């Protein structure tokens, strides 16, 4: 039994874009699935891991655009924007804003050979290359565009490997201090040139160490992640480096995600960054169960919980068509959406209403969020348990207008009024 209490007279805050994606659903230059972005109202697509083996080193990454680091940084001919222009143009047409990661795609199997994971030879020049990429897409430089892209993220998971530690270096082979300095130089340069964009990073790999015993934690990779975080904020505070958002990653389930979110916030408060915008821009709980109601319920529960948490943006990893189990939204055999995709569609209905209103739940494993535009009212409820849950409503009229069920058999199928949810079922109601 779960009691869902809703008070539409108590406005909480704006609905947040918790239904952003990582990579969009494309290969090569095929945008035939981009209509799904529009139909789900996907607000952002983070452009990381789009430039590697499946993108044939043509898209987004700094070395894919500025291919010869010895070239003249001010010469438009030194930049190869062709494929990235195509991708960003298609995203804008789909009404999905690019969330641009400045850096490189992960180099899997880097233990055999790494190509681009070393720090740039000249940090200032690298910052100036990034300046021209921003100028191309936001200010029309080099026959460019005026997309007004908001988020520019410096690198991805530079904390993932540390020289001398027995893990392959897939994204960064410099020291932590090398990255801190790169961030400082690039962030200062970009904010000086473009004060209206948001610059941040660093896409922290994980904070799993907080769940470990002291014996497990000492000397572990998780200790290095947290040490990197502490060193980064010590450095940027000492050097007065600009930062508009801090991004981090998690593949934990919802109860641990809530704890991690609180931990990150508390650590930022301690360092004087309590008002800093945070993003969980790579996440996907239980991704090994993609294509199931079980996975959809886990994803939606995290989104509802984080609507009540601190992140300003979330980007599910990822929207590609079945590259791996991380491809959360589409069946690679049929190219049709999985239930999780329809969960994003449902969340967008709350998001479009604009304002979150007070909703409380009495009952373990049941999550709910409500929203209204002052006229239409909607509530989403997720049963993240293995048992059927009777739902008792407070604040919902007996004759509410519409209801939709999401599970493996009902992909947001209309349903008569119901008072119970099966295991891992999602309900959207409207009145």
C-alpha positions, 0 to 999 in steps of 0.5 A: 500500500502506498499513499500519494498525497498531492497539494497543487496549491503548493508550488515547489520549483520549476520542473528540471530537464531530467530527461536529457540524453548522452549520445543521440541515436545515429550512426554515420550520417543517418538521422532517421531516428532523430524524430524520437528526440523531438517526440520525447521533448529531449532537452539536451544531448551530451556529445561525448563518445560520438567521435570514436570508432563508430564516428570514424574520428569525424565528430565533435572531439577537439582533435577531430576538428583541429587535426594538426595541432601545429597549425595556425589556431586563427586560420579557418582552414585549419578546422574541419567542421563538416561532420560536426556541423551536420550533427549539430544542425540535425540536433537543432532541427530536432529541437534538442540542444547540444551539450558540448564536451570539449575533449576526446572520446574514450579510447577503449583498449588503450592498454594496447595503444593510446592516441589522444589521451595525453595532455595537450602540448600547449594548454593556451593553444588548446584553449584557443582552439576551443574558443574557435569551436565555440565561436563557430557554433555560437557566433558564426565564425568560419561560416558558422552558426548562432546556436547559442549553445549553453553548456561547454564541458571541459574533458570527461573523466580525467580522474579515471586513471592515474599514472602508476595505478594498475588501470588502463588510461582511456581518457587522460594520461597526465597527472591530476595537477596537469588536468587542474591546470588545463581546466584553469587555463581553458575556463578562464580563456573561454569565460573571458571570450564568451561570458554568457556561456556556461563552462564547467566539468569535469565529468567525475567518474564516480564517488562510490568510495563513500559506500566502502569500508575503510579497509576497502577504500584505502588504496582503491581506485575509488579513493583516487576519484575522491582525492582527484575531486578534492584536489580539483576544487582546492586548485580552482579555488586557489586560482579563482578558476571560473566554474558554472557547473560541476558534472559527475557520473553514477550507475547506481540505483536510486537509493544510492543515487540519492545518497551520492547527490547529497554527498556531492552537494555537502562537499561543494557547500564545504568548499564554498560552492553550495550554489554551483549548478550540478549535472549528472550527465552520465548515468544508467541504473540496471542497464544490463536489463535494458528493454524491460519494465524493470529497467524503465522503472529504475530509470524513472525512479532516479529521474523523479528522485533527482527532480527532488534533489540537487542536479539541474540537468541529467543525461542518460547514457546513452541514446545510441542504437544498441552499441552495448547494454548502455544503449537504453532506448532502442531495440537494435534488432527492430529499431523500435523504442524500448519501454524506457524511451516511453518513460522519457516521453511521460516525464516530458509531459510533466516537464512541459507543465512547468511547475512541480507541486508538492507530492509526498509518498507514504510507502517504500519503493514507490516514487511520485512527482506532480506538475501543473501549468495552472490548468492541467495537472499530472502525476507520475507514479513508479512502483519500484518493488517486486510486489503489487502496490495498492495506491491511495490518492489524496488530492486527486479527484475520483473522476480524473480524466486520463491515465496511462500505464507503462510496462512491457505490454503497455507503452503508455497505453490508456487505461481506465482509472486504477488504484493499483500498480503491478511490480515495476509499473509506471502510471501517469494520470491527468486531470 
